[in-house]
Amino acid sequence: MEVTNCRGCGTLFNYISGPQLCPNCQKKAEERFQKVKTYVQENKNTTLEKIAEETETPLKLIKQWIREERLVFSKDSVAGIPCEKCGKLIRSGKYCDDCKKTIASNIEARMDKPKPPVTDEKKRETINKMRFLDS
């Protein structure tokens, strides 16, 4: 455990993990998130700018919640953020489904796949030969 300054209000607190916010600022942030979430549920076809304006929440913070997949919009919603790779409008996360598939296949292609054991032809011959014991 370390003592650090809160990024929200600047007070000292015992930091364990997660965002560097004191308990009071974490509580305020969660209340703000719940306010935005409730607004989105009640106003399904609204833009991010309108959500930010009506809930008095910075647009940057709303986009962060979308990237973290804490805030998710339905497919018929007009709200969304651009995919970080191709720019296509997405409802949550960082990448669209097509880019996720491409990234996954690229990772899979680069992974080391197990190779069959290499044996010499001579080793194979000696293994398969019949042996006799001398008496």
N, CA, C and O atoms as CSV, one atom per row, in Angstrom:
chain,resi,resn,atom,element,x,y,z
A,1,MET,N,N,0.853,-1.161,0.000
A,1,MET,CA,C,0.000,0.000,0.000
A,1,MET,C,C,0.906,1.233,0.000
A,1,MET,O,O,1.915,1.281,0.704
A,2,GLU,N,N,0.525,2.220,-0.800
A,2,GLU,CA,C,1.315,3.440,-0.843
A,2,GLU,C,C,0.407,4.642,-0.657
A,2,GLU,O,O,-0.792,4.576,-0.929
A,3,VAL,N,N,0.978,5.728,-0.197
A,3,VAL,CA,C,0.238,6.968,-0.014
A,3,VAL,C,C,0.473,7.822,-1.249
A,3,VAL,O,O,1.616,8.031,-1.655
A,4,THR,N,N,-0.611,8.317,-1.849
A,4,THR,CA,C,-0.488,9.123,-3.058
A,4,THR,C,C,-1.560,10.200,-3.073
A,4,THR,O,O,-2.496,10.175,-2.274
A,5,ASN,N,N,-1.413,11.135,-3.982
A,5,ASN,CA,C,-2.409,12.202,-4.126
A,5,ASN,C,C,-3.520,11.750,-5.064
A,5,ASN,O,O,-3.268,11.081,-6.066
A,6,CYS,N,N,-4.750,12.123,-4.728
A,6,CYS,CA,C,-5.909,11.810,-5.560
A,6,CYS,C,C,-5.841,12.644,-6.835
A,6,CYS,O,O,-5.534,13.835,-6.777
A,7,ARG,N,N,-6.120,12.041,-7.971
A,7,ARG,CA,C,-6.122,12.771,-9.245
A,7,ARG,C,C,-7.339,13.681,-9.383
A,7,ARG,O,O,-7.362,14.584,-10.219
A,8,GLY,N,N,-8.341,13.432,-8.559
A,8,GLY,CA,C,-9.550,14.245,-8.620
A,8,GLY,C,C,-9.473,15.506,-7.779
A,8,GLY,O,O,-9.722,16.609,-8.265
A,9,CYS,N,N,-9.120,15.329,-6.500
A,9,CYS,CA,C,-9.145,16.469,-5.577
A,9,CYS,C,C,-7.779,16.827,-4.994
A,9,CYS,O,O,-7.621,17.899,-4.409
A,10,GLY,N,N,-6.797,15.950,-5.145
A,10,GLY,CA,C,-5.445,16.244,-4.676
A,10,GLY,C,C,-5.149,15.825,-3.254
A,10,GLY,O,O,-4.018,15.995,-2.799
A,11,THR,N,N,-6.120,15.281,-2.527
A,11,THR,CA,C,-5.863,14.878,-1.145
A,11,THR,C,C,-5.031,13.602,-1.097
A,11,THR,O,O,-5.039,12.806,-2.035
A,12,LEU,N,N,-4.319,13.421,0.003
A,12,LEU,CA,C,-3.532,12.210,0.202
A,12,LEU,C,C,-4.443,11.077,0.658
A,12,LEU,O,O,-5.357,11.278,1.457
A,13,PHE,N,N,-4.175,9.878,0.133
A,13,PHE,CA,C,-4.941,8.705,0.557
A,13,PHE,C,C,-4.096,7.468,0.352
A,13,PHE,O,O,-3.099,7.497,-0.370
A,14,ASN,N,N,-4.501,6.368,0.994
A,14,ASN,CA,C,-3.808,5.089,0.840
A,14,ASN,C,C,-4.265,4.443,-0.454
A,14,ASN,O,O,-5.417,4.026,-0.573
A,15,TYR,N,N,-3.370,4.361,-1.417
A,15,TYR,CA,C,-3.682,3.813,-2.736
A,15,TYR,C,C,-3.386,2.322,-2.744
A,15,TYR,O,O,-2.295,1.896,-2.366
A,16,ILE,N,N,-4.373,1.523,-3.181
A,16,ILE,CA,C,-4.178,0.078,-3.265
A,16,ILE,C,C,-4.094,-0.351,-4.729
A,16,ILE,O,O,-3.087,-0.915,-5.156
A,17,SER,N,N,-5.151,-0.084,-5.496
A,17,SER,CA,C,-5.147,-0.432,-6.922
A,17,SER,C,C,-6.261,0.323,-7.620
A,17,SER,O,O,-7.068,0.997,-6.979
A,18,GLY,N,N,-6.299,0.201,-8.957
A,18,GLY,CA,C,-7.336,0.865,-9.745
A,18,GLY,C,C,-6.985,2.312,-10.028
A,18,GLY,O,O,-5.817,2.697,-9.970
A,19,PRO,N,N,-8.007,3.124,-10.338
A,19,PRO,CA,C,-7.729,4.537,-10.627
A,19,PRO,C,C,-7.224,5.247,-9.376
A,19,PRO,O,O,-7.625,4.912,-8.261
A,20,GLN,N,N,-6.359,6.210,-9.560
A,20,GLN,CA,C,-5.784,6.919,-8.415
A,20,GLN,C,C,-6.753,7.992,-7.930
A,20,GLN,O,O,-6.493,9.190,-8.039
A,21,LEU,N,N,-7.878,7.524,-7.391
A,21,LEU,CA,C,-8.887,8.416,-6.846
A,21,LEU,C,C,-9.155,8.030,-5.393
A,21,LEU,O,O,-9.190,6.851,-5.042
A,22,CYS,N,N,-9.340,9.044,-4.564
A,22,CYS,CA,C,-9.675,8.789,-3.168
A,22,CYS,C,C,-11.088,8.219,-3.096
A,22,CYS,O,O,-11.835,8.328,-4.068
A,23,PRO,N,N,-11.475,7.618,-1.981
A,23,PRO,CA,C,-12.820,7.032,-1.876
A,23,PRO,C,C,-13.948,8.019,-2.199
A,23,PRO,O,O,-14.939,7.638,-2.822
A,24,ASN,N,N,-13.804,9.287,-1.781
A,24,ASN,CA,C,-14.845,10.285,-2.072
A,24,ASN,C,C,-14.972,10.532,-3.572
A,24,ASN,O,O,-16.083,10.594,-4.098
A,25,CYS,N,N,-13.841,10.674,-4.260
A,25,CYS,CA,C,-13.874,10.918,-5.708
A,25,CYS,C,C,-14.352,9.683,-6.465
A,25,CYS,O,O,-15.028,9.803,-7.487
A,26,GLN,N,N,-14.001,8.491,-5.965
A,26,GLN,CA,C,-14.496,7.257,-6.600
A,26,GLN,C,C,-16.014,7.181,-6.489
A,26,GLN,O,O,-16.694,6.783,-7.435
A,27,LYS,N,N,-16.533,7.559,-5.343
A,27,LYS,CA,C,-17.977,7.549,-5.139
A,27,LYS,C,C,-18.657,8.542,-6.088
A,27,LYS,O,O,-19.685,8.228,-6.687
A,28,LYS,N,N,-18.080,9.737,-6.219
A,28,LYS,CA,C,-18.637,10.745,-7.131
A,28,LYS,C,C,-18.577,10.262,-8.572
A,28,LYS,O,O,-19.519,10.475,-9.335
A,29,ALA,N,N,-17.479,9.613,-8.952
A,29,ALA,CA,C,-17.330,9.100,-10.322
A,29,ALA,C,C,-18.376,8.022,-10.601
A,29,ALA,O,O,-18.955,7.983,-11.686
A,30,GLU,N,N,-18.616,7.153,-9.629
A,30,GLU,CA,C,-19.611,6.091,-9.817
A,30,GLU,C,C,-21.014,6.679,-9.903
A,30,GLU,O,O,-21.836,6.203,-10.686
A,31,GLU,N,N,-21.299,7.707,-9.110
A,31,GLU,CA,C,-22.602,8.381,-9.192
A,31,GLU,C,C,-22.790,9.026,-10.558
A,31,GLU,O,O,-23.879,8.985,-11.131
A,32,ARG,N,N,-21.716,9.624,-11.075
A,32,ARG,CA,C,-21.772,10.246,-12.405
A,32,ARG,C,C,-22.029,9.189,-13.475
A,32,ARG,O,O,-22.819,9.403,-14.395
A,33,PHE,N,N,-21.358,8.052,-13.345
A,33,PHE,CA,C,-21.557,6.971,-14.308
A,33,PHE,C,C,-23.007,6.482,-14.278
A,33,PHE,O,O,-23.615,6.283,-15.329
A,34,GLN,N,N,-23.552,6.290,-13.099
A,34,GLN,CA,C,-24.926,5.831,-12.974
A,34,GLN,C,C,-25.901,6.843,-13.572
A,34,GLN,O,O,-26.904,6.458,-14.173
A,35,LYS,N,N,-25.612,8.128,-13.411
A,35,LYS,CA,C,-26.447,9.183,-13.991
A,35,LYS,C,C,-26.437,9.087,-15.516
A,35,LYS,O,O,-27.484,9.178,-16.156
A,36,VAL,N,N,-25.248,8.903,-16.094
A,36,VAL,CA,C,-25.121,8.772,-17.549
A,36,VAL,C,C,-25.822,7.504,-18.029
A,36,VAL,O,O,-26.544,7.531,-19.025
A,37,LYS,N,N,-25.613,6.406,-17.329
A,37,LYS,CA,C,-26.222,5.131,-17.707
A,37,LYS,C,C,-27.750,5.233,-17.702
A,37,LYS,O,O,-28.409,4.751,-18.623
A,38,THR,N,N,-28.304,5.854,-16.675
A,38,THR,CA,C,-29.754,6.031,-16.590
A,38,THR,C,C,-30.253,6.906,-17.734
A,38,THR,O,O,-31.287,6.614,-18.335
A,39,TYR,N,N,-29.516,7.987,-18.039
A,39,TYR,CA,C,-29.913,8.870,-19.132
A,39,TYR,C,C,-29.913,8.119,-20.464
A,39,TYR,O,O,-30.824,8.288,-21.275
A,40,VAL,N,N,-28.910,7.307,-20.683
A,40,VAL,CA,C,-28.811,6.543,-21.934
A,40,VAL,C,C,-29.961,5.543,-22.046
A,40,VAL,O,O,-30.527,5.366,-23.125
A,41,GLN,N,N,-30.305,4.895,-20.942
A,41,GLN,CA,C,-31.413,3.927,-20.958
A,41,GLN,C,C,-32.745,4.607,-21.250
A,41,GLN,O,O,-33.605,4.027,-21.913
A,42,GLU,N,N,-32.922,5.825,-20.763
A,42,GLU,CA,C,-34.173,6.551,-20.980
A,42,GLU,C,C,-34.233,7.241,-22.337
A,42,GLU,O,O,-35.325,7.466,-22.859
A,43,ASN,N,N,-33.090,7.580,-22.917
A,43,ASN,CA,C,-33.010,8.295,-24.196
A,43,ASN,C,C,-32.129,7.503,-25.150
A,43,ASN,O,O,-30.963,7.838,-25.357
A,44,LYS,N,N,-32.686,6.467,-25.719
A,44,LYS,CA,C,-31.889,5.530,-26.527
A,44,LYS,C,C,-31.310,6.139,-27.800
A,44,LYS,O,O,-30.192,5.789,-28.179
A,45,ASN,N,N,-32.010,7.015,-28.458
A,45,ASN,CA,C,-31.522,7.593,-29.715
A,45,ASN,C,C,-31.028,9.013,-29.504
A,45,ASN,O,O,-31.652,9.975,-29.953
A,46,THR,N,N,-29.925,9.130,-28.829
A,46,THR,CA,C,-29.321,10.430,-28.582
A,46,THR,C,C,-27.831,10.368,-28.898
A,46,THR,O,O,-27.240,9.288,-28.910
A,47,THR,N,N,-27.239,11.501,-29.148
A,47,THR,CA,C,-25.822,11.551,-29.496
A,47,THR,C,C,-24.966,11.664,-28.241
A,47,THR,O,O,-25.461,11.996,-27.165
A,48,LEU,N,N,-23.685,11.384,-28.394
A,48,LEU,CA,C,-22.761,11.494,-27.261
A,48,LEU,C,C,-22.694,12.927,-26.756
A,48,LEU,O,O,-22.625,13.160,-25.549
A,49,GLU,N,N,-22.713,13.882,-27.669
A,49,GLU,CA,C,-22.643,15.286,-27.283
A,49,GLU,C,C,-23.848,15.674,-26.426
A,49,GLU,O,O,-23.711,16.398,-25.440
A,50,LYS,N,N,-25.019,15.190,-26.808
A,50,LYS,CA,C,-26.247,15.480,-26.062
A,50,LYS,C,C,-26.184,14.816,-24.677
A,50,LYS,O,O,-26.598,15.412,-23.683
A,51,ILE,N,N,-25.669,13.592,-24.617
A,51,ILE,CA,C,-25.524,12.894,-23.336
A,51,ILE,C,C,-24.598,13.690,-22.421
A,51,ILE,O,O,-24.904,13.895,-21.247
A,52,ALA,N,N,-23.475,14.134,-22.958
A,52,ALA,CA,C,-22.510,14.898,-22.166
A,52,ALA,C,C,-23.127,16.200,-21.675
A,52,ALA,O,O,-22.938,16.587,-20.522
A,53,GLU,N,N,-23.855,16.863,-22.538
A,53,GLU,CA,C,-24.473,18.141,-22.182
A,53,GLU,C,C,-25.548,17.963,-21.112
A,53,GLU,O,O,-25.572,18.698,-20.124
A,54,GLU,N,N,-26.429,16.997,-21.306
A,54,GLU,CA,C,-27.551,16.795,-20.382
A,54,GLU,C,C,-27.119,16.275,-19.013
A,54,GLU,O,O,-27.726,16.620,-18.000
A,55,THR,N,N,-26.082,15.453,-18.977
A,55,THR,CA,C,-25.628,14.878,-17.700
A,55,THR,C,C,-24.477,15.659,-17.078
A,55,THR,O,O,-24.002,15.320,-15.994
A,56,GLU,N,N,-24.035,16.699,-17.763
A,56,GLU,CA,C,-22.910,17.520,-17.304
A,56,GLU,C,C,-21.673,16.666,-17.034
A,56,GLU,O,O,-21.005,16.802,-16.009
A,57,THR,N,N,-21.395,15.784,-17.989
A,57,THR,CA,C,-20.260,14.873,-17.902
A,57,THR,C,C,-19.336,15.142,-19.089
A,57,THR,O,O,-19.816,15.285,-20.213
A,58,PRO,N,N,-18.025,15.213,-18.866
A,58,PRO,CA,C,-17.112,15.432,-19.992
A,58,PRO,C,C,-17.238,14.317,-21.043
A,58,PRO,O,O,-17.325,13.136,-20.706
A,59,LEU,N,N,-17.245,14.712,-22.305
A,59,LEU,CA,C,-17.345,13.768,-23.421
A,59,LEU,C,C,-16.199,12.761,-23.379
A,59,LEU,O,O,-16.384,11.588,-23.703
A,60,LYS,N,N,-15.030,13.217,-22.982
A,60,LYS,CA,C,-13.848,12.344,-22.885
A,60,LYS,C,C,-14.102,11.188,-21.911
A,60,LYS,O,O,-13.704,10.052,-22.169
A,61,LEU,N,N,-14.760,11.485,-20.804
A,61,LEU,CA,C,-15.056,10.467,-19.805
A,61,LEU,C,C,-16.081,9.463,-20.327
A,61,LEU,O,O,-15.961,8.264,-20.072
A,62,ILE,N,N,-17.079,9.943,-21.050
A,62,ILE,CA,C,-18.082,9.042,-21.642
A,62,ILE,C,C,-17.413,8.116,-22.652
A,62,ILE,O,O,-17.698,6.918,-22.673
A,63,LYS,N,N,-16.533,8.653,-23.483
A,63,LYS,CA,C,-15.808,7.824,-24.462
A,63,LYS,C,C,-14.926,6.790,-23.758
A,63,LYS,O,O,-14.789,5.661,-24.228
A,64,GLN,N,N,-14.335,7.181,-22.639
A,64,GLN,CA,C,-13.512,6.239,-21.873
A,64,GLN,C,C,-14.360,5.076,-21.379
A,64,GLN,O,O,-13.928,3.926,-21.456
A,65,TRP,N,N,-15.558,5.354,-20.875
A,65,TRP,CA,C,-16.447,4.293,-20.400
A,65,TRP,C,C,-16.868,3.371,-21.541
A,65,TRP,O,O,-17.041,2.168,-21.343
A,66,ILE,N,N,-17.031,3.938,-22.728
A,66,ILE,CA,C,-17.389,3.112,-23.892
A,66,ILE,C,C,-16.215,2.202,-24.254
A,66,ILE,O,O,-16.413,1.015,-24.511
A,67,ARG,N,N,-15.011,2.736,-24.276
A,67,ARG,CA,C,-13.819,1.943,-24.587
A,67,ARG,C,C,-13.599,0.844,-23.558
A,67,ARG,O,O,-13.159,-0.252,-23.904
A,68,GLU,N,N,-13.904,1.132,-22.283
A,68,GLU,CA,C,-13.764,0.132,-21.217
A,68,GLU,C,C,-14.915,-0.873,-21.227
A,68,GLU,O,O,-14.911,-1.824,-20.446
A,69,GLU,N,N,-15.878,-0.674,-22.086
A,69,GLU,CA,C,-17.080,-1.501,-22.213
A,69,GLU,C,C,-17.950,-1.453,-20.959
A,69,GLU,O,O,-18.686,-2.397,-20.672
A,70,ARG,N,N,-17.865,-0.369,-20.225
A,70,ARG,CA,C,-18.774,-0.154,-19.099
A,70,ARG,C,C,-20.092,0.400,-19.616
A,70,ARG,O,O,-21.154,0.124,-19.058
A,71,LEU,N,N,-20.016,1.181,-20.681
A,71,LEU,CA,C,-21.194,1.796,-21.280
A,71,LEU,C,C,-21.347,1.226,-22.684
A,71,LEU,O,O,-20.446,1.354,-23.513
A,72,VAL,N,N,-22.485,0.598,-22.949
A,72,VAL,CA,C,-22.715,-0.071,-24.232
A,72,VAL,C,C,-24.020,0.443,-24.820
A,72,VAL,O,O,-25.018,0.577,-24.112
A,73,PHE,N,N,-24.008,0.733,-26.123
A,73,PHE,CA,C,-25.196,1.211,-26.814
A,73,PHE,C,C,-25.783,0.094,-27.668
A,73,PHE,O,O,-25.066,-0.809,-28.099
A,74,SER,N,N,-27.080,0.160,-27.906
A,74,SER,CA,C,-27.733,-0.842,-28.752
A,74,SER,C,C,-27.370,-0.603,-30.217
A,74,SER,O,O,-26.882,0.469,-30.576
A,75,LYS,N,N,-27.608,-1.599,-31.050
A,75,LYS,CA,C,-27.228,-1.518,-32.464
A,75,LYS,C,C,-28.001,-0.433,-33.212
A,75,LYS,O,O,-27.488,0.135,-34.176
A,76,ASP,N,N,-29.226,-0.142,-32.778
A,76,ASP,CA,C,-30.013,0.875,-33.471
A,76,ASP,C,C,-29.759,2.285,-32.939
A,76,ASP,O,O,-30.387,3.234,-33.408
A,77,SER,N,N,-28.872,2.441,-31.988
A,77,SER,CA,C,-28.545,3.737,-31.416
A,77,SER,C,C,-27.680,4.543,-32.388
A,77,SER,O,O,-26.902,3.981,-33.159
A,78,VAL,N,N,-27.828,5.869,-32.336
A,78,VAL,CA,C,-27.000,6.737,-33.181
A,78,VAL,C,C,-25.674,7.074,-32.507
A,78,VAL,O,O,-24.758,7.581,-33.155
A,79,ALA,N,N,-25.567,6.794,-31.204
A,79,ALA,CA,C,-24.348,7.096,-30.453
A,79,ALA,C,C,-23.310,6.010,-30.675
A,79,ALA,O,O,-23.644,4.838,-30.849
A,80,GLY,N,N,-22.072,6.408,-30.666
A,80,GLY,CA,C,-20.975,5.462,-30.805
A,80,GLY,C,C,-19.659,6.196,-30.945
A,80,GLY,O,O,-19.627,7.425,-31.010
A,81,ILE,N,N,-18.580,5.445,-30.990
A,81,ILE,CA,C,-17.242,5.997,-31.158
A,81,ILE,C,C,-16.566,5.286,-32.329
A,81,ILE,O,O,-16.971,4.182,-32.692
A,82,PRO,N,N,-15.545,5.899,-32.922
A,82,PRO,CA,C,-14.871,5.232,-34.040
A,82,PRO,C,C,-13.949,4.109,-33.581
A,82,PRO,O,O,-13.316,4.192,-32.528
A,83,CYS,N,N,-13.889,3.053,-34.397
A,83,CYS,CA,C,-12.950,1.955,-34.185
A,83,CYS,C,C,-11.537,2.536,-34.234
A,83,CYS,O,O,-11.246,3.374,-35.086
A,84,GLU,N,N,-10.671,2.106,-33.342
A,84,GLU,CA,C,-9.307,2.639,-33.293
A,84,GLU,C,C,-8.465,2.234,-34.496
A,84,GLU,O,O,-7.438,2.855,-34.772
A,85,LYS,N,N,-8.891,1.201,-35.211
A,85,LYS,CA,C,-8.102,0.740,-36.349
A,85,LYS,C,C,-8.639,1.264,-37.681
A,85,LYS,O,O,-7.878,1.803,-38.486
A,86,CYS,N,N,-9.954,1.109,-37.921
A,86,CYS,CA,C,-10.497,1.470,-39.234
A,86,CYS,C,C,-11.411,2.696,-39.223
A,86,CYS,O,O,-11.710,3.245,-40.283
A,87,GLY,N,N,-11.859,3.134,-38.039
A,87,GLY,CA,C,-12.699,4.315,-37.952
A,87,GLY,C,C,-14.198,4.057,-38.066
A,87,GLY,O,O,-14.992,4.995,-37.986
A,88,LYS,N,N,-14.594,2.808,-38.251
A,88,LYS,CA,C,-16.012,2.449,-38.334
A,88,LYS,C,C,-16.683,2.709,-36.985
A,88,LYS,O,O,-16.064,2.505,-35.941
A,89,LEU,N,N,-17.947,3.159,-36.993
A,89,LEU,CA,C,-18.667,3.467,-35.764
A,89,LEU,C,C,-18.965,2.185,-34.987
A,89,LEU,O,O,-19.531,1.235,-35.527
A,90,ILE,N,N,-18.571,2.176,-33.704
A,90,ILE,CA,C,-18.813,1.013,-32.839
A,90,ILE,C,C,-19.582,1.462,-31.605
A,90,ILE,O,O,-19.596,2.648,-31.275
A,91,ARG,N,N,-20.214,0.527,-30.932
A,91,ARG,CA,C,-21.059,0.827,-29.771
A,91,ARG,C,C,-20.346,0.616,-28.444
A,91,ARG,O,O,-20.772,1.161,-27.426
A,92,SER,N,N,-19.271,-0.163,-28.434
A,92,SER,CA,C,-18.483,-0.371,-27.213
A,92,SER,C,C,-17.134,-0.957,-27.584
A,92,SER,O,O,-16.953,-1.493,-28.678
A,93,GLY,N,N,-16.197,-0.850,-26.667
A,93,GLY,CA,C,-14.865,-1.409,-26.885
A,93,GLY,C,C,-13.958,-0.475,-27.665
A,93,GLY,O,O,-14.204,0.727,-27.760
A,94,LYS,N,N,-12.902,-1.055,-28.220
A,94,LYS,CA,C,-11.920,-0.272,-28.969
A,94,LYS,C,C,-11.954,-0.566,-30.457
A,94,LYS,O,O,-11.609,0.293,-31.268
A,95,TYR,N,N,-12.370,-1.788,-30.827
A,95,TYR,CA,C,-12.310,-2.218,-32.215
A,95,TYR,C,C,-13.655,-2.766,-32.685
A,95,TYR,O,O,-14.436,-3.284,-31.886
A,96,CYS,N,N,-13.919,-2.650,-33.980
A,96,CYS,CA,C,-15.117,-3.242,-34.567
A,96,CYS,C,C,-14.907,-4.763,-34.676
A,96,CYS,O,O,-13.794,-5.254,-34.488
A,97,ASP,N,N,-15.973,-5.492,-34.978
A,97,ASP,CA,C,-15.878,-6.958,-35.044
A,97,ASP,C,C,-14.892,-7.421,-36.113
A,97,ASP,O,O,-14.148,-8.378,-35.897
A,98,ASP,N,N,-14.881,-6.748,-37.270
A,98,ASP,CA,C,-13.964,-7.139,-38.349
A,98,ASP,C,C,-12.504,-6.965,-37.926
A,98,ASP,O,O,-11.671,-7.835,-38.179
A,99,CYS,N,N,-12.204,-5.845,-37.286
A,99,CYS,CA,C,-10.822,-5.604,-36.846
A,99,CYS,C,C,-10.417,-6.566,-35.731
A,99,CYS,O,O,-9.262,-6.988,-35.668
A,100,LYS,N,N,-11.363,-6.917,-34.847
A,100,LYS,CA,C,-11.063,-7.901,-33.796
A,100,LYS,C,C,-10.680,-9.230,-34.415
A,100,LYS,O,O,-9.732,-9.877,-33.970
A,101,LYS,N,N,-11.430,-9.649,-35.462
A,101,LYS,CA,C,-11.124,-10.918,-36.127
A,101,LYS,C,C,-9.761,-10.866,-36.796
A,101,LYS,O,O,-8.992,-11.825,-36.723
A,102,THR,N,N,-9.461,-9.744,-37.449
A,102,THR,CA,C,-8.168,-9.585,-38.117
A,102,THR,C,C,-7.028,-9.639,-37.108
A,102,THR,O,O,-6.027,-10.321,-37.332
A,103,ILE,N,N,-7.178,-8.927,-36.007
A,103,ILE,CA,C,-6.146,-8.906,-34.971
A,103,ILE,C,C,-5.948,-10.306,-34.391
A,103,ILE,O,O,-4.815,-10.748,-34.200
A,104,ALA,N,N,-7.050,-11.001,-34.113
A,104,ALA,CA,C,-6.958,-12.351,-33.551
A,104,ALA,C,C,-6.264,-13.309,-34.513
A,104,ALA,O,O,-5.436,-14.117,-34.093
A,105,SER,N,N,-6.596,-13.224,-35.803
A,105,SER,CA,C,-5.960,-14.122,-36.769
A,105,SER,C,C,-4.481,-13.787,-36.941
A,105,SER,O,O,-3.666,-14.688,-37.144
A,106,ASN,N,N,-4.122,-12.499,-36.861
A,106,ASN,CA,C,-2.708,-12.110,-36.942
A,106,ASN,C,C,-1.924,-12.644,-35.746
A,106,ASN,O,O,-0.798,-13.118,-35.898
A,107,ILE,N,N,-2.512,-12.567,-34.576
A,107,ILE,CA,C,-1.842,-13.077,-33.381
A,107,ILE,C,C,-1.671,-14.585,-33.485
A,107,ILE,O,O,-0.606,-15.124,-33.184
A,108,GLU,N,N,-2.735,-15.259,-33.918
A,108,GLU,CA,C,-2.681,-16.712,-34.045
A,108,GLU,C,C,-1.623,-17.136,-35.066
A,108,GLU,O,O,-0.924,-18.127,-34.857
A,109,ALA,N,N,-1.502,-16.391,-36.170
A,109,ALA,CA,C,-0.526,-16.725,-37.208
A,109,ALA,C,C,0.902,-16.537,-36.706
A,109,ALA,O,O,1.807,-17.244,-37.148
A,110,ARG,N,N,1.115,-15.600,-35.793
A,110,ARG,CA,C,2.468,-15.320,-35.310
A,110,ARG,C,C,2.893,-16.195,-34.135
A,110,ARG,O,O,4.073,-16.243,-33.785
A,111,MET,N,N,1.949,-16.870,-33.541
A,111,MET,CA,C,2.285,-17.730,-32.409
A,111,MET,C,C,3.093,-18.930,-32.887
A,111,MET,O,O,2.888,-19.435,-33.991
A,112,ASP,N,N,4.012,-19.376,-32.039
A,112,ASP,CA,C,4.799,-20.557,-32.365
A,112,ASP,C,C,3.913,-21.783,-32.210
A,112,ASP,O,O,3.380,-22.056,-31.135
A,113,LYS,N,N,3.770,-22.502,-33.292
A,113,LYS,CA,C,2.988,-23.728,-33.241
A,113,LYS,C,C,3.946,-24.887,-33.001
A,113,LYS,O,O,5.077,-24.857,-33.486
A,114,PRO,N,N,3.521,-25.902,-32.266
A,114,PRO,CA,C,4.417,-27.029,-32.006
A,114,PRO,C,C,4.825,-27.718,-33.305
A,114,PRO,O,O,4.004,-27.972,-34.187
A,115,LYS,N,N,6.107,-28.008,-33.390
A,115,LYS,CA,C,6.627,-28.655,-34.592
A,115,LYS,C,C,6.836,-30.132,-34.295
A,115,LYS,O,O,7.164,-30.505,-33.169
A,116,PRO,N,N,6.645,-30.972,-35.310
A,116,PRO,CA,C,6.875,-32.403,-35.081
A,116,PRO,C,C,8.349,-32.642,-34.762
A,116,PRO,O,O,9.218,-31.934,-35.269
A,117,PRO,N,N,8.628,-33.634,-33.925
A,117,PRO,CA,C,10.026,-33.889,-33.566
A,117,PRO,C,C,10.841,-34.297,-34.791
A,117,PRO,O,O,10.385,-35.058,-35.645
A,118,VAL,N,N,12.039,-33.775,-34.846
A,118,VAL,CA,C,12.931,-34.059,-35.972
A,118,VAL,C,C,13.760,-35.282,-35.628
A,118,VAL,O,O,14.396,-35.337,-34.576
A,119,THR,N,N,13.749,-36.259,-36.515
A,119,THR,CA,C,14.577,-37.456,-36.315
A,119,THR,C,C,15.390,-37.704,-37.576
A,119,THR,O,O,14.935,-37.457,-38.692
A,120,ASP,N,N,16.593,-38.193,-37.371
A,120,ASP,CA,C,17.428,-38.557,-38.524
A,120,ASP,C,C,16.906,-39.867,-39.105
A,120,ASP,O,O,16.225,-40.647,-38.439
A,121,GLU,N,N,17.242,-40.071,-40.335
A,121,GLU,CA,C,16.873,-41.333,-40.987
A,121,GLU,C,C,17.624,-42.491,-40.329
A,121,GLU,O,O,17.074,-43.583,-40.184
A,122,LYS,N,N,18.875,-42.262,-39.932
A,122,LYS,CA,C,19.668,-43.325,-39.302
A,122,LYS,C,C,19.083,-43.706,-37.946
A,122,LYS,O,O,19.043,-44.885,-37.594
A,123,LYS,N,N,18.634,-42.720,-37.191
A,123,LYS,CA,C,18.031,-43.026,-35.904
A,123,LYS,C,C,16.783,-43.868,-36.102
A,123,LYS,O,O,16.538,-44.813,-35.353
A,124,ARG,N,N,16.011,-43.529,-37.092
A,124,ARG,CA,C,14.792,-44.258,-37.366
A,124,ARG,C,C,15.104,-45.712,-37.740
A,124,ARG,O,O,14.368,-46.625,-37.365
A,125,GLU,N,N,16.208,-45.922,-38.487
A,125,GLU,CA,C,16.587,-47.273,-38.883
A,125,GLU,C,C,16.999,-48.107,-37.679
A,125,GLU,O,O,16.612,-49.271,-37.574
A,126,THR,N,N,17.772,-47.536,-36.776
A,126,THR,CA,C,18.232,-48.304,-35.615
A,126,THR,C,C,17.097,-48.586,-34.635
A,126,THR,O,O,17.111,-49.602,-33.940
A,127,ILE,N,N,16.149,-47.718,-34.582
A,127,ILE,CA,C,15.013,-47.930,-33.677
A,127,ILE,C,C,14.164,-49.103,-34.163
A,127,ILE,O,O,13.681,-49.890,-33.348
A,128,ASN,N,N,13.978,-49.229,-35.451
A,128,ASN,CA,C,13.099,-50.248,-35.997
A,128,ASN,C,C,13.780,-51.600,-36.244
A,128,ASN,O,O,13.110,-52.540,-36.671
A,129,LYS,N,N,15.082,-51.727,-35.991
A,129,LYS,CA,C,15.777,-52.988,-36.232
A,129,LYS,C,C,15.525,-53.972,-35.110
A,129,LYS,O,O,15.306,-53.590,-33.961
A,130,MET,N,N,15.561,-55.233,-35.459
A,130,MET,CA,C,15.410,-56.284,-34.471
A,130,MET,C,C,16.768,-56.511,-33.808
A,130,MET,O,O,17.804,-56.485,-34.473
A,131,ARG,N,N,16.753,-56.729,-32.518
A,131,ARG,CA,C,17.994,-56.933,-31.769
A,131,ARG,C,C,17.991,-58.332,-31.169
A,131,ARG,O,O,16.961,-58.871,-30.765
A,132,PHE,N,N,19.224,-58.905,-31.131
A,132,PHE,CA,C,19.403,-60.244,-30.543
A,132,PHE,C,C,20.356,-60.116,-29.377
A,132,PHE,O,O,21.321,-59.352,-29.408
A,133,LEU,N,N,20.060,-60.876,-28.363
A,133,LEU,CA,C,20.966,-60.898,-27.209
A,133,LEU,C,C,21.944,-62.038,-27.371
A,133,LEU,O,O,21.550,-63.150,-27.726
A,134,ASP,N,N,23.216,-61.778,-27.116
A,134,ASP,CA,C,24.237,-62.818,-27.167
A,134,ASP,C,C,24.202,-63.584,-25.845
A,134,ASP,O,O,24.104,-62.991,-24.771
A,135,SER,N,N,24.287,-64.930,-25.947
A,135,SER,CA,C,24.279,-65.693,-24.717
A,135,SER,C,C,25.617,-66.299,-24.437
A,135,SER,O,O,25.786,-66.982,-23.427
